[in-house]
Amino acid sequence: MDAIEDPAAVDPVNPFSPTAVARVTEGGALATTVVTVAIRDALAHLDNYLRTGNGGTVAVVGDYGTGKTHLAAELLAHARRSTTGAGQAVYLDAPADTFLSLSRGFLGRLSREAVRALVDDYRAESAGAATPPAAERVTPERERTAPDDERTPSGTGLLAERLRAELAEVTTDPSFGTVLAMLTDPATEAPAWDWLMGYPPGPALTSVGVVARTDVESGAVETMGVLALLYARRHERFVLVLDELDKILSAAGRPDDETLARFSRMIGVFASAGALLVIAGLPELLHLLTPQVRQRIGPIVRMSALNAQDVRDFIRQSQLRAFGQARLSPFTVETTEYLTNLTDGVPRRLIRLCYHLYQRAVQDGTPVTHRMVREAVRIQFDLASRQDVAADVRRVLTQEGWSYQRDHLIGSLRDLPVDFWVPLDEQGAGCCVLLTESVLKSEEVDELNRRVVAIRAAVPDSEVILVVVGHLPAEFAADLTETFSVEPIVHDPQTFAEDLSGSVKASMRRLEQALGADALTSVRQRVERIQRQQTNAQRSLERLSYQLDEIRGDLRPDSRGPAQRSTSATTHPAEAGLASPLPGRVARVFVEAVQALDQLTGFERHLRDAFTPSRPEPARRSGEAAPLLRSGLRSRDVQRALGTALVLRRLIEAFREGVEQWYVNHRHAPHPADLQRLDRLCETYDGIAEYLPLFQLDLLDDLALPDGGATVEPADRSLSWSEARSMFDGLSGQVRRQVVDG
């Protein structure tokens, strides 16, 4: 803030980006580029395509901040310099949505005028290449007697025939040829473009045989392939750079078979079209794909880190662009080496730090020093506080059922207490959790190593887990791993709970094995921990139940009376004699989820059967229903499992009511803000569902009998539980797809 209010008198322009977030702009100047191994490899693959025309797919993968988008911009600029027009190379930032949204963005980037001009050029070239024989010319008589899908306005039937033949390599749908031909007629241009955008056909299109697509998502993929083929054939080459594709594949969790089939289809149609598809994303992009789909992807380019020489080249080029002089000052060779080591050569980290270090050096009128680098790293990367991370540690240990002590003193009073001590029974053994801020100096590494030695000298039977709140360079991480015997955990809000839980379990298991604890003691310890877990889970369920009541109240319209609110809280609209406002396909998703839960737990059915003994049913389902319930409910484990099932059922119902309310208000042409509201509803469901201990539902196997009372083999039961869990976990994504696609 001071740098903004009090700019330096000399060189007030900072040549570095404060955010280091690459953006691709049409016709904009490219940022400073240092040619790394990844950039060389990607450009080589692009040049090979531009020379040979052999279409396919190139994948560019890398973590956040490693320069994927910058590389995409380089490829785009290189392709446009090597071809004749900007329309031959297109960049698209994939939305966290569907293939239909992706296709609409693709069409918007091309524009209706450009696509119409492309078809006009194709018609002119086709007409000039060969004049059709008299038997093939479009005459009034032929136009009247042609099949419905060829009787297009303005005599475009022959153009539609030629387009269908041309597009046969990427689609078997004859409607594409018809619609593209109609795009050249001003009278039918608008409805033709709407159909390409994925909307149902209007009267002008239905009159010539164009019908609504049965699979809009697959049709969107084919639309992209069709236009890629026309561009590639017309201009000889066509490149689509698709950034952050993993957002589509992971929009609703792990992609289902249909999503993967469409993605595989997209790869295939671009290869058939003779176009080059460049997909960029996180490394998880490849893990989301099946081996069969991965095999269809061509070269894989992995982003590489910058070395110290790369950093110096970047600094000089940036200042050359800003000031006309390629200088390294105010940085030095030593500070660039230090800066590269501390950031592990990650481009975004380096550029952001260069910005702040340049500001500081210009203000102070001094070169960049090692101390300035460390201060900048701490300010920029120590986003969480030790107090926040300590609270996260407490939550993890509590949820996992571990007993622990805070600020436990090990050794003498001269020693620092450990942040958390997890004892192993009464044997004097246990696991320490140490918290530390960014480790940026070798002296700090030495101090941590000395502390571990002191802890093990005081308690030989101990394990030590180091949690770094901030930044830990890879070089220092390797040194600390040797002493701690376990890799330090760098706090990441997304993965910290899982990382810490796994480390504590592994450490305590190693201690048990080292001490040779007898089986009875180990079993007793595990039982006690499970009991603590269940107690904590029960408290969480009670809190979630209270929160659900609040959410239901917020989502419920004020105009409904108390009686209606009471009914809707436990009964589906269809069961209450009311019509759900949701489309049938969406309502079925909720009905199937509740039915699956009822079938797997059996509680609702057995409870009804217990109070209707006179109904003519098999004895197992009527006369024995009450004893079965009494027997099951004696177990606290079954009681907790039924509580979990009840909360899950109420969560699904509250989610359904929220979606119904949203649909009533936004069913017609929802705006982006409306879709964000739907996303928030889905995120609310996911955020609560992930905390439910669904593993407890396995305890309800004795209650969960299929219709008819038939027995179920254990393998079949485990399979049905697996399917049910995937249904509950993926409910929000399935609902969103059904609502948006409709």
N, C-alpha and C positions, 0 to 999 in steps of 0.2 A: 504493500500500500504506500509506503514511504517513497518507493521508486517511482510510483505513478504521480504522486503529488509533488515530488521534488526531482525532476529528471536531471540527469547529469549534464553538465555543460558541454562535454566532449562526447561525440558519437551518441546522441540520445536515442538513436534507433537501435533496438536490440535485434541482432540478426537471427536469433533463434526463436522457435515457437514456444509459447508458454504451456501449451497443452500437448503438443507433439501428436496430435490426432490428424491423420492424413484425410484429405477430402478430395474427391474427384470432381472437377468442374469442367464444363464444356468450354474449351478454348482457354482455360486458365493456365497460368504458368506453373510448371512443375516445381516441386520443392527440390532442395539440394539432394543429390543422389550419390551415394558411394557404392561402387559396383562390387557387390559381394558374390560369394559362390552361388547363392540362391538366385540373385538377379541374372548372373551369367547363364545359369542353367535354364531359367524360364525364358529368357530372350532367345536362347539357342533352339528351344522347342518351338517357339513362335516363328522364328526364321525358317525352320524346317517346313512348317506348314505353309508359309507364304511361298516357298519355293516349289513344293510338291503338290499342294492342294489336298493332301491326305487328311481328311477331317478326323476328329476324335475329341478326347477330353484330357485336359491337364489339370491336376489337383495341386493347389498351393496351400500348405498347412503350416500353422505356427501358433504359438500362444499369443495372448493379448500383448500388444505393444511391440511385436517383433517385425512389423513392417509389411504385413500382408496387403493392406489397402494401398500403401505406397508402391508396392510392386505391381499391383493391379493397374495403377495409374501409369506406371512405366510401360507396361505391356500395351495398354490402350494407346498411348502416344506413339509408341514404336509401330504399332499396326497401322495407325492413321498416316504416319510418315511414309510407310511402305506401300500404301494403297492409294486409290484415286479419290476416295470420298469418306467423309466422316460417318456416313451411314453404313459403312462396311465394318466398323468396329464400335460396339456398343457396351457401355458399362452399366451394371444394374446392381444396386444394393438390395439383396433379398429381404423381403419382409418376414417377420415372425408370424407367418400366416399360412396360406395355402398356395398350391400351384396356380390356382385361378388368379389370386392376387399377384403372383409373380408374372403371369402372362399378361395381365392388364398393365402392369408397370412396364413390361417389355414393349407392348403396343404403344403405350404413351410415349416412351422414349423414341420409338421410330416415327410416330405421328401418322394420322390418317392420310395427310397429303402425300407423305413420302411413300406410303404403301400403295396408294392409288397411282402415283407416278410410276412406281415400279411395275405395276400390272399394265399400265399404258405402254411403257417401254417394251414389256414382254409381248404385248399384242402387236406393236409395230414391227418388232423383230420377226415375230412369227409370220406376219403377213408378208414381209419383205423376203423372207427366206424361201417361201414357196407359195404360189397362188394355188389354192385348192382346185381340184377338177370340178367341172360343172356339177357332177353328181354330189359333191361335198359342199358346194356353196349354199349359204343360207338364203333360201327363197321364201317368199310369203307362204307358199304352199307347205314347204318343209317346216317352217316355224309353227304353222297351225297343227301339223300332224306329228311334231316331235314329242317325245315323252315329256311328262310333266316337269322333270328336273332339268330339261333342256330348253323349255319355252320361257327363257328369260327375256326381260324387256330389251328393247333397242337392238335386237338382232345379235345378242352376245352369246348365243348358244354354241357357236363354233369355238369361241374363245374358252368357254367353260369346258368343252371337250378336250381342247389342247391342254388346259391347266390340269384336268383330271389325269391325263396321261403323264404329264410332267411330275405331278405330285405323288404318283403311285409308289414311289420309293419310300415315302415317309408316312403315308396315310391311305387307307382304303375307303375313307368316307368321301363319297362323291359330292357332298354338300360344299366342301371347300372350293372346288372348281367353280361351282355355281355362284357361291357368295362372292368370291374374288372377282369374277366376271361382272357381277352386279355392282361391285364397288366402283367401276368406271362410269356408271350411269348416274348423273346427278339425281335422278328421281328415286333411285334405290340405294344410293351411297350410304345414307345414314343408317337404315335398318341393317344393311350388310355389315357395317362397322360394328354395330351393337352386337350382332351375332358373333363376330370374331372376338369381341370383348367378353363373351360368355353369357350374354343375356338370351332369353328365349326368342325364337324367330317371330317377326311381326307378320302381318297379313301379306305383305309383298313377297316375303320369302316362303311362307307356307303355301302360297298359290303356285309356286313352282317346285314344290316337293321337298323343301327344306323343313326338317322336323326338329323338335327340341332334343338336345343331347341327353342320353340316359346317364352318362357319366361326365359331368361338367369338368371335373378335375383332369381326367384323361384327355378330354377334348382341349383343355387349355395347353397341355403339353404338346399335343399335335399341332395346335395353332403356332406355337413357337417354332416347331420343326418345319412347318410349311413355309413360313416367312424366311427362316434361315436358308432353306433350300433355294427359294427364289432369289434371295440376295446373293448367295454363293454362286449360283449359275449366271446371274446377270452381271456381277462384278468380278467373278472368278474366285473371290475369297470373301469370307465373312467370319468375324470374331465376336463372340459374346463373352465378356468378362463378368462373372456372376460372383459377387462378394458376399461373404457371410452366409453361405448356403446352409450351414448347420442350423441357422435359426428356423428354417422351414422344417428340417428333418426332426428337430427337437422341440417344436412348438407345443406338442402335446405329450411330452415324455419320449420314450423310445418309439421310433416310427413303426407303424404297423405294416403288414404285408402289402396292403394297397399302396401306401405311400412309397415304399421301397420299389414296388413294381412301376409306379409312375416315374420315379427318379431314374430307374434303369431304362425305361422307355425314352426319357429325355436324352440320356446319353446315346441311345441307339439312333434316335431320329437325327441328332446333330451329326453323328458319324455318317449316316446315310445321305444327309444333305450336303456333305463335303464341307461342313463348317467346323470351326474350332471353338469348343466350349472350355473356358477356363473357370474352374470353381475354386473359391478360396474360403477357408474356414479354420476353426480350431482343430487341433489334432483329434479331438473326439469325433470329428466328422467322419473319419474313416472307421472308427469303432462302431458308429451307429449303423454301418452298412453290413449286409451279409457278405460272406466270401464271394458269392456269385456276382453281386453287384460290384464289389471292389475289383474283380477281375476285368470288368468292362472299362475301368478307368485306365488311361494310359500313363504317361510319366507322372511321378509324384515329386514335387519340389518342396523341400523342407526349409523353412526360414533359418538362416544362420546368424549367429551372434557377431557383433562387430569386435574387431581387435583394436589395440591401442593405435595402430597406424591408421586404421579406418576412421577412428575418432578424430585424429589430427587432420586427416584429409577433409573430413566433414566440416570441422571448424574453419579451416582455411577456405573451402569453397563457399561456406555460408557468408563469411566476411567479404569474400571477393564479390559476391552478388550484392551485398548491402553497401559496401564502401569502395568497391573497385580495387581492393588490395587483398591478396591472399596471405593473411597473416595468422599466426598462432596466438599471439598475445591477446588478452591477458592470461591465457593458459600457458603452461609449460609442458615439456616432454614428461617430466615427473608427475605432474598433476593429472595429465591425461592417462598415464599408466594407472595411477591410483583410482581415478574415476572409472576407468574401464573395469578394473577388478571388483570394485564395490558394486557395480551395477550388473555384473556378469555379461556385459556387452549387449544388453537389451536396448534397442534403439530408442524406444519411447522414454525409458528412464534417463538415458544419456541426454537426449535433446532437452527434456524438461530441466534437468540439472544444469545443462549448459546455459539455459536461459537465466536461471536464478543466480548462477555463479557469475555470469557476465554482468548482470545488474549490480551485484554486490561489489565486484572488482572495480567497476566504473565509478560507483559511489565513493568507495574508499580510496580510489586512486592507487591501488596496489595490484600486483599479480594475484592470481588464484592460488591459494595455499591448501595444504592437506587439511588443515583445520576447517577452512571454509567449506571444503567438500564434505567433511563429516557432518557439519552443522546443517548443510543443505539436505543431505540424505535423511537426517533425523526429522527435519521439519516436513519434508515431502512424503516420506514413507512410513513414519510412525503414526499412522492414522488412528489406531486404537490405543486406548490407555491401558496401563497395567490393571487398573481397577475393573475396567470392562472385561478384560480377558480373565481376570480372577473370578468374576461372576460367571463367565462361561465355564470355567473349570468346575466350579461348585455345581452348576446345573448338570454337567456330564456325570460327575461322580455320584450325585444324588439319584439321577435317573437310572444309573447302572447298579445302584444298590451298594456302593462301596462306602464303608465308614471312613472318615478322614478327620484330620486335625489341621487347623490353620496355624501358620507361623510357628511350626513345631521346632523346638531347639534340639539339635543333634550335636553331641560333643560338649565342649565347655561353654561358659558364658561369653567367651571371647569370639566364638563362632557366630556367624549369621544364622538365623532360623531359616528353615526351608519353607517355601510358600505353602505346600501341602504335603502331608504325610499320610499315606494309606497303609495302615498296619496289616500284617498277615497274622491273624489270630494273636495268641499271647506269646509268640516265639521270639519277640524282639526284632523280627524282620519286617520289611515293608518296602514301599515304593515312594520315592520323593518326586514331586513335581516342582521344578524351579522355573521361575519367570525371569526373563531378562529383556532389556530393550535391545535395539539394533546393535549388532556386533560388527564393529567397523575397524578395529585395530587389533593387531596381533597381541598387544598387551591385554586386551579384554578376553581374547581366547585363552591366554595363559592363566588369567585369574579364574575363569570358569573351570579350567582343567584342575587347578589347585583345589578349588572348592569340592569337586567331585572326589578327589583323592582324600580330602579331609573327612568327607561324609562316609566313605567306605572304610576309613581307618576307625571311625567311631562305631559304625554299624556294618560289619563285614557282609552280613546277609541283607544287602539292600540293592535296589535298582534306582537309577536316577533318570528322569525324563526332563529334557530341557525344552521349554516353550519360549520362542523368540517373538517378542511383540515389536515388530518392525521389519528390518531388513537383515538378511544373513547372506553374504556372498558365498558362492559355491566353494571357493577355496577354504574359507573358514569352516564351512559346514563339514567338509571332509575331515579336517583336523579334530573337530569336536566329536564327530561320530566315533573316531578311534578311541577316545577316552570314555565317552558315555556308553559305548557299546550299543547304542541305538541312535538312529538319525534324529537330530533335533526337529521339532515341529515349529514351522514358521506359521504364525497365526493367520489363517484365512477364514473369514466368516462363513464361507460356503462349505468348507470341509473340516473345520476344526473339531467339531463334536465327534465325527467319525474317526478322525486321526487320533485324537486323545484317547477315546474309548478303546480302540484297537491296541494302542501302545500300553495302556494300563493292564489290560487283560493279558497281553503277551508277557509283560514284566512279572505279574503275579504268578503266572503259570511257570515261568522259569524259576522263580523263588521256591515254589512248591516242589518242583523236581529236584532242585539243588539241596533242599533240606530233607528230602525223602519223606515228606509228610505221609502218614498212613492213610489208607483209603477212607476210613471212617471220619477222620478229621477233615479231609478234603470235601467229603460229601456234606458234612455238617456246615462247613463254611459256605459252600455253594447254596445250600438250602436257606441259610440265614440271609445271604445276599439276595436270593430270589424273593424272599419274604419282604425285604426292604424295597426291592423293585416294585412288588405288587402294591405295597402300601403307598409308595410314591405315585404309582400309576393310578391308584384309586383317587388320590387327591387331585391328580391332573384331570381325571374324568369328571369329578365334581365341578372343578373350575370350568371345564369345557362345556358341561351341561348348562351352567349358569350363563356362560357367554353365548351359547346357542339360543337360549331364551331371549337374550337381548337382541341378537341378530334377527331372530324371527319377528320380534316386535318392530324393529327398524324397517324390515322389508314389507311388513303387512300394511296394506292401505288403511288409513284412519277411518275411511267411510264404512268399513265393515263392522258389523255389530259383534258383541261378545259371543253370541251363539255361533255365528259364522267362524269367528276366530278359534273357538274351541274345537269345532268340527275340523277345520283345515289343519289344525296342529297334529292330528293323528290319522287323518283319513285322506286318501287320494281323491281328487275331484270326481274321478270316474266312479269310485266307490260310494261317494256321497250323492250320486245322481246329478252331478254338475259336469259340464263339458269343460275340459281343459283348454285354455286358449292356445296352447302349444300345438304345432303341427304334429301329426300322428307319429312321424319318425322320431321326433324329439321326445314326445311323451313316452314312447316305447322304451327309450333308453333308461328313463327313471323307473318305469314299471319293472323292467327286467332286473335292474339293480336291486330293488326292494324284494322282488320275488326270489332272486338268488340268495339274498341275506336270510329271508324267511325259510327257504329250503335248507340252507346249510346249518342254521341254528335250530330250527324246528320249534322254537319256544312259542311263537305266536299260535301255531297250529295246535300244539299240545295244550296250550292254555284254553283255547276255544273248545277243544274236545273234552277237556276236563269238566266243563260246565254244560255239555250237551250229551250226557250218557245215553239218552233215549234214542239218539239218531242211529239208524241201522248202519253200522260200520264194523269192520273187523275189530276183534277184541283188543288188538294191539293199539288201535288208534282211539278207542273210546274208553272201555272199562279200565285199561291200564294207564291211561294218560295221567290221571291224578297221582297214582303211586310213583310213576316215572318222574314227574316233576318234583314230588316231595323228596325222592331219593337224590335227585340231582342237586336240588337247592340246599341240601345239607353241606355241600362242599363250598368253602369260601372261594375256591378257584372258579367253580362254575358260576357263583354269584358275580364275581368280577368280570368273567367272560360275558355274562348276560348284560352287565352294565355297559361293557364295550359295544356289544351289538345294539343296545338301545340307543346309545349316543350316535353310533354310525347311522342307524335308521333315521333318527331325528336330524342329523346333519344332511343326509340325502334329501329329506323332505324340505328342510329349510332352503337348501340349494335350489330345489325345484321351484319353490315359491318365488325365490328371487329371480330366476330365469323367466318364469311366467310373467311377473310384473314388468321385467325389462321388455319382454316380447310384446306385451300389450301396448307399451308406449313407443317402441322403436321398430316395429316389424316392417314398416315401409321405408326403404332406402335409408338405413341407419348411417349417420355421419361417423367419421373417425372417433369423435369424442364418445359417441354411443357405444361403439365397439370397445373402447377402452373401459367403459363401465361394465360391459359384459366380461372383459378380461379380469377386472377386479373381482367380480363374483366368482369366476373360476379360480382365481388365486386364493380367495377366502376359503373356498372348499378345500383346495390342496393344502393350504397352510394349517388347517385344523386336522384334516385326515392324516397327515403325515405323523402327527403326535399320538394317534390312536394305536394302542398295542394290539394290532390285529392278530398277532400270534396267539393271543389268549383264546381266540375263537376255536382253535383246534380242540379245546377241552369240551366242546359241546357236541362231539361226535355221537355220544350215546343218545342225545336228544334229536340229532339231525338225521332223520330217516326220510327216504324218498317217498313219493306218493305210492300208496299201496302197501307200504310197510316192508318192502323187500330189503334183504340185507345187501350191504355194499362191501366189496372187497377193499382192503386197505389201500391198494394201489389206486383204485378208482376214487376213493375218498380224497387222497392226497392230490390227485389230479384236479378234482373239482374245487378243492381249496385254492390251488394255484390259479385256476381260471377265475375264481371269485375275487381273489386279491387283485389280479390284473384288471378286473372290471371296476372295482372300487377305486384303485389307484388311477386308472385312466378315464374315470367318469367325466371329469371336467373337460378334457380334451375332446372326448367323443361328443359331448353336448355342444361344445363350441363349433366343431366341424359341421354338425347337423344343422345348427341354427344358421351359420354363415352360408353354407352351401345351398341352403334352401332359398 
